[in-house]
Amino acid sequence: MPAIRQGLAKGCGGQDWLTGWVGGDVLDPALIKGGFIMTERPLSEIKFLVVHHSVTSKDATIGQIREIHLARGYSDIGYHYLISAGGLKEGRDIRFRGAHALSEKAPYLDTDMNRAGAGLCIIGDFSKAPPDDNLINETAFAVKRIAGKLGIKIDRKHIIPHSAVSYTACPGKGTMEKIYTKLGI
């Protein structure tokens, strides 16, 4: 059996957490990527959609964000979906546990949000101002599409900002309120 290395990853808020194999999952050598074990999860376990911003330029590509994550020790890009003015794109395969949200805050302390959540990242830095209306519209459409595909309830308990579970300002100033307003929740 190959040596197993768990890696230290950093979220957009600067938090550290271990990613890698979850005990009880079947080890398939084909799923070892960059020294990490990519474990499949049943899609029925996904109950949350966690919204992030990339804290990059709005022109950053998925490949560039993946390279940033790989350089931090991730096994792949941490997010399952990414959204930009160009529309919705897939990142990490949704069948695999993400690397996007450390559960540090109640009521999510006992929830492995990387396993129970799908990560949706809005490409750009919205620390000072939320995305423009076109990007909010694209994001709301993406939330509906992803939630519908995965059976996630569209409410404020299940469509949540990264800041709801981790000590971070992600996805930026005013972003979630604009998304919630567009979704009518």
C-alpha positions as YAML, in Angstrom:
chain: A
units: angstrom
residues:
- id: 1
  name: MET
  ca: [0.00, 0.00, 0.00]
- id: 2
  name: PRO
  ca: [1.42, 3.42, -0.89]
- id: 3
  name: ALA
  ca: [2.37, 5.86, 1.84]
- id: 4
  name: ILE
  ca: [-0.48, 8.17, 2.76]
- id: 5
  name: ARG
  ca: [0.20, 11.85, 3.37]
- id: 6
  name: GLN
  ca: [-2.38, 14.22, 4.72]
- id: 7
  name: GLY
  ca: [-1.77, 17.81, 3.74]
- id: 8
  name: LEU
  ca: [-2.26, 21.16, 5.37]
- id: 9
  name: ALA
  ca: [-4.57, 23.40, 3.38]
- id: 10
  name: LYS
  ca: [-5.43, 27.07, 3.80]
- id: 11
  name: GLY
  ca: [-8.85, 28.55, 3.18]
- id: 12
  name: CYS
  ca: [-9.50, 32.04, 1.86]
- id: 13
  name: GLY
  ca: [-9.78, 33.24, 5.46]
- id: 14
  name: GLY
  ca: [-6.32, 31.89, 6.31]
- id: 15
  name: GLN
  ca: [-7.50, 28.91, 8.36]
- id: 16
  name: ASP
  ca: [-5.62, 25.63, 8.35]
- id: 17
  name: TRP
  ca: [-7.16, 22.19, 8.34]
- id: 18
  name: LEU
  ca: [-6.17, 18.68, 7.39]
- id: 19
  name: THR
  ca: [-7.55, 17.26, 4.20]
- id: 20
  name: GLY
  ca: [-7.33, 13.71, 3.01]
- id: 21
  name: TRP
  ca: [-8.63, 10.29, 3.87]
- id: 22
  name: VAL
  ca: [-11.70, 9.91, 6.03]
- id: 23
  name: GLY
  ca: [-11.60, 6.65, 8.00]
- id: 24
  name: GLY
  ca: [-13.97, 4.00, 6.77]
- id: 25
  name: ASP
  ca: [-13.77, 4.99, 3.12]
- id: 26
  name: VAL
  ca: [-12.45, 2.39, 0.70]
- id: 27
  name: LEU
  ca: [-8.91, 3.08, -0.45]
- id: 28
  name: ASP
  ca: [-8.65, 2.95, -4.22]
- id: 29
  name: PRO
  ca: [-5.08, 3.59, -5.42]
- id: 30
  name: ALA
  ca: [-6.52, 5.22, -8.55]
- id: 31
  name: LEU
  ca: [-7.89, 8.00, -6.34]
- id: 32
  name: ILE
  ca: [-4.51, 8.96, -4.89]
- id: 33
  name: LYS
  ca: [-3.62, 12.31, -6.40]
- id: 34
  name: GLY
  ca: [-0.55, 14.27, -5.40]
- id: 35
  name: GLY
  ca: [-0.12, 12.15, -2.28]
- id: 36
  name: PHE
  ca: [-3.71, 12.76, -1.17]
- id: 37
  name: ILE
  ca: [-6.58, 10.35, -1.17]
- id: 38
  name: MET
  ca: [-9.61, 11.55, -3.06]
- id: 39
  name: THR
  ca: [-12.50, 9.78, -1.32]
- id: 40
  name: GLU
  ca: [-15.89, 9.50, -2.94]
- id: 41
  name: ARG
  ca: [-18.99, 10.44, -1.02]
- id: 42
  name: PRO
  ca: [-22.61, 9.66, -1.77]
- id: 43
  name: LEU
  ca: [-24.23, 12.72, -3.31]
- id: 44
  name: SER
  ca: [-27.10, 12.24, -0.86]
- id: 45
  name: GLU
  ca: [-24.74, 13.40, 1.92]
- id: 46
  name: ILE
  ca: [-24.51, 16.89, 0.41]
- id: 47
  name: LYS
  ca: [-26.95, 19.12, 2.29]
- id: 48
  name: PHE
  ca: [-25.31, 22.55, 1.99]
- id: 49
  name: LEU
  ca: [-24.01, 24.91, -0.66]
- id: 50
  name: VAL
  ca: [-21.18, 27.04, 0.74]
- id: 51
  name: VAL
  ca: [-20.54, 30.28, -1.16]
- id: 52
  name: HIS
  ca: [-17.01, 31.71, -1.41]
- id: 53
  name: HIS
  ca: [-15.06, 34.34, -3.33]
- id: 54
  name: SER
  ca: [-11.66, 33.55, -4.77]
- id: 55
  name: VAL
  ca: [-9.90, 36.70, -3.51]
- id: 56
  name: THR
  ca: [-8.24, 36.91, -6.95]
- id: 57
  name: SER
  ca: [-8.79, 39.14, -9.94]
- id: 58
  name: LYS
  ca: [-12.15, 38.66, -11.64]
- id: 59
  name: ASP
  ca: [-10.19, 37.44, -14.67]
- id: 60
  name: ALA
  ca: [-8.52, 34.53, -12.83]
- id: 61
  name: THR
  ca: [-9.00, 31.17, -14.50]
- id: 62
  name: ILE
  ca: [-9.92, 27.89, -12.88]
- id: 63
  name: GLY
  ca: [-6.46, 26.64, -13.82]
- id: 64
  name: GLN
  ca: [-4.83, 29.54, -11.97]
- id: 65
  name: ILE
  ca: [-6.96, 28.97, -8.87]
- id: 66
  name: ARG
  ca: [-6.19, 25.23, -9.04]
- id: 67
  name: GLU
  ca: [-2.45, 26.04, -9.16]
- id: 68
  name: ILE
  ca: [-2.81, 28.29, -6.07]
- id: 69
  name: HIS
  ca: [-4.55, 25.45, -4.22]
- id: 70
  name: LEU
  ca: [-2.01, 22.84, -5.33]
- id: 71
  name: ALA
  ca: [0.81, 25.12, -4.14]
- id: 72
  name: ARG
  ca: [-0.90, 25.27, -0.72]
- id: 73
  name: GLY
  ca: [-0.92, 21.48, -0.53]
- id: 74
  name: TYR
  ca: [-4.46, 20.75, -1.70]
- id: 75
  name: SER
  ca: [-5.03, 17.58, -3.74]
- id: 76
  name: ASP
  ca: [-6.97, 19.59, -6.36]
- id: 77
  name: ILE
  ca: [-8.90, 22.84, -6.55]
- id: 78
  name: GLY
  ca: [-10.91, 23.07, -3.32]
- id: 79
  name: TYR
  ca: [-14.22, 24.24, -4.84]
- id: 80
  name: HIS
  ca: [-16.70, 22.07, -6.73]
- id: 81
  name: TYR
  ca: [-18.11, 24.92, -8.80]
- id: 82
  name: LEU
  ca: [-16.83, 28.31, -9.88]
- id: 83
  name: ILE
  ca: [-18.82, 31.19, -11.31]
- id: 84
  name: SER
  ca: [-17.70, 34.22, -13.27]
- id: 85
  name: ALA
  ca: [-19.22, 36.57, -15.83]
- id: 86
  name: GLY
  ca: [-18.61, 33.71, -18.28]
- id: 87
  name: GLY
  ca: [-21.00, 31.43, -16.39]
- id: 88
  name: LEU
  ca: [-20.80, 28.32, -14.22]
- id: 89
  name: LYS
  ca: [-17.84, 25.95, -14.46]
- id: 90
  name: GLU
  ca: [-17.00, 22.74, -12.64]
- id: 91
  name: GLY
  ca: [-13.94, 22.51, -10.41]
- id: 92
  name: ARG
  ca: [-13.32, 19.50, -8.15]
- id: 93
  name: ASP
  ca: [-15.50, 16.53, -9.06]
- id: 94
  name: ILE
  ca: [-18.65, 16.78, -6.91]
- id: 95
  name: ARG
  ca: [-18.33, 13.09, -5.99]
- id: 96
  name: PHE
  ca: [-15.27, 13.95, -3.92]
- id: 97
  name: ARG
  ca: [-15.00, 15.72, -0.58]
- id: 98
  name: GLY
  ca: [-14.14, 19.39, -1.01]
- id: 99
  name: ALA
  ca: [-11.43, 21.49, 0.59]
- id: 100
  name: HIS
  ca: [-13.22, 24.79, 1.05]
- id: 101
  name: ALA
  ca: [-14.73, 25.25, 4.53]
- id: 102
  name: LEU
  ca: [-13.52, 24.50, 8.04]
- id: 103
  name: SER
  ca: [-16.45, 24.11, 10.44]
- id: 104
  name: GLU
  ca: [-15.46, 26.43, 13.31]
- id: 105
  name: LYS
  ca: [-18.78, 28.04, 14.26]
- id: 106
  name: ALA
  ca: [-22.11, 26.90, 15.70]
- id: 107
  name: PRO
  ca: [-24.43, 25.44, 14.55]
- id: 108
  name: TYR
  ca: [-22.00, 23.74, 12.14]
- id: 109
  name: LEU
  ca: [-19.30, 22.60, 14.60]
- id: 110
  name: ASP
  ca: [-20.27, 18.92, 14.30]
- id: 111
  name: THR
  ca: [-20.62, 19.04, 10.50]
- id: 112
  name: ASP
  ca: [-17.72, 18.29, 8.18]
- id: 113
  name: MET
  ca: [-18.70, 20.99, 5.72]
- id: 114
  name: ASN
  ca: [-16.15, 19.73, 3.19]
- id: 115
  name: ARG
  ca: [-18.09, 16.47, 3.09]
- id: 116
  name: ALA
  ca: [-21.66, 17.73, 3.69]
- id: 117
  name: GLY
  ca: [-21.26, 20.81, 1.52]
- id: 118
  name: ALA
  ca: [-20.61, 21.67, -2.08]
- id: 119
  name: GLY
  ca: [-18.28, 24.63, -2.57]
- id: 120
  name: LEU
  ca: [-19.33, 27.39, -4.99]
- id: 121
  name: CYS
  ca: [-16.72, 30.09, -5.58]
- id: 122
  name: ILE
  ca: [-17.45, 33.44, -7.19]
- id: 123
  name: ILE
  ca: [-14.28, 34.44, -9.02]
- id: 124
  name: GLY
  ca: [-13.07, 37.84, -7.84]
- id: 125
  name: ASP
  ca: [-12.29, 39.78, -4.69]
- id: 126
  name: PHE
  ca: [-15.42, 41.17, -3.04]
- id: 127
  name: SER
  ca: [-13.82, 42.25, 0.23]
- id: 128
  name: LYS
  ca: [-14.77, 45.91, -0.30]
- id: 129
  name: ALA
  ca: [-17.84, 45.70, -2.53]
- id: 130
  name: PRO
  ca: [-20.19, 42.91, -3.66]
- id: 131
  name: PRO
  ca: [-20.23, 41.55, -7.21]
- id: 132
  name: ASP
  ca: [-22.08, 43.55, -9.85]
- id: 133
  name: ASP
  ca: [-25.71, 42.72, -10.66]
- id: 134
  name: ASN
  ca: [-24.80, 40.55, -13.66]
- id: 135
  name: LEU
  ca: [-22.55, 38.34, -11.52]
- id: 136
  name: ILE
  ca: [-25.19, 38.18, -8.76]
- id: 137
  name: ASN
  ca: [-27.74, 37.06, -11.37]
- id: 138
  name: GLU
  ca: [-25.32, 34.39, -12.66]
- id: 139
  name: THR
  ca: [-24.64, 33.25, -9.10]
- id: 140
  name: ALA
  ca: [-28.33, 33.03, -8.16]
- id: 141
  name: PHE
  ca: [-28.99, 31.01, -11.33]
- id: 142
  name: ALA
  ca: [-26.05, 28.73, -10.48]
- id: 143
  name: VAL
  ca: [-27.31, 28.25, -6.90]
- id: 144
  name: LYS
  ca: [-30.73, 27.18, -8.20]
- id: 145
  name: ARG
  ca: [-29.16, 24.82, -10.74]
- id: 146
  name: ILE
  ca: [-26.71, 23.20, -8.29]
- id: 147
  name: ALA
  ca: [-29.26, 22.98, -5.45]
- id: 148
  name: GLY
  ca: [-31.79, 21.41, -7.80]
- id: 149
  name: LYS
  ca: [-29.26, 18.87, -9.07]
- id: 150
  name: LEU
  ca: [-28.14, 17.91, -5.56]
- id: 151
  name: GLY
  ca: [-31.47, 18.21, -3.73]
- id: 152
  name: ILE
  ca: [-30.26, 21.05, -1.47]
- id: 153
  name: LYS
  ca: [-32.99, 23.19, 0.08]
- id: 154
  name: ILE
  ca: [-32.92, 26.78, -1.11]
- id: 155
  name: ASP
  ca: [-33.06, 28.63, 2.19]
- id: 156
  name: ARG
  ca: [-30.67, 30.54, 4.44]
- id: 157
  name: LYS
  ca: [-29.90, 27.42, 6.49]
- id: 158
  name: HIS
  ca: [-28.61, 25.43, 3.50]
- id: 159
  name: ILE
  ca: [-27.30, 28.11, 1.10]
- id: 160
  name: ILE
  ca: [-24.67, 29.69, 3.31]
- id: 161
  name: PRO
  ca: [-21.63, 31.95, 3.14]
- id: 162
  name: HIS
  ca: [-18.23, 30.57, 4.08]
- id: 163
  name: SER
  ca: [-18.34, 33.07, 6.96]
- id: 164
  name: ALA
  ca: [-21.28, 31.16, 8.50]
- id: 165
  name: VAL
  ca: [-19.01, 28.20, 9.25]
- id: 166
  name: SER
  ca: [-15.49, 29.68, 9.45]
- id: 167
  name: TYR
  ca: [-13.89, 32.79, 10.90]
- id: 168
  name: THR
  ca: [-13.55, 34.69, 7.64]
- id: 169
  name: ALA
  ca: [-15.29, 37.53, 5.79]
- id: 170
  name: CYS
  ca: [-15.76, 35.27, 2.75]
- id: 171
  name: PRO
  ca: [-17.57, 35.72, 0.31]
- id: 172
  name: GLY
  ca: [-17.09, 39.42, 0.86]
- id: 173
  name: LYS
  ca: [-19.03, 42.51, 1.80]
- id: 174
  name: GLY
  ca: [-22.77, 42.37, 1.07]
- id: 175
  name: THR
  ca: [-22.46, 39.43, -1.32]
- id: 176
  name: MET
  ca: [-24.82, 36.99, 0.42]
- id: 177
  name: GLU
  ca: [-27.53, 39.58, 1.03]
- id: 178
  name: LYS
  ca: [-27.61, 40.34, -2.69]
- id: 179
  name: ILE
  ca: [-27.73, 36.62, -3.52]
- id: 180
  name: TYR
  ca: [-30.48, 35.99, -0.93]
- id: 181
  name: THR
  ca: [-32.50, 38.90, -2.30]
- id: 182
  name: LYS
  ca: [-32.19, 37.57, -5.84]
- id: 183
  name: LEU
  ca: [-33.22, 34.09, -4.65]
- id: 184
  name: GLY
  ca: [-36.16, 35.55, -2.69]
- id: 185
  name: ILE
  ca: [-35.05, 34.02, 0.62]
...
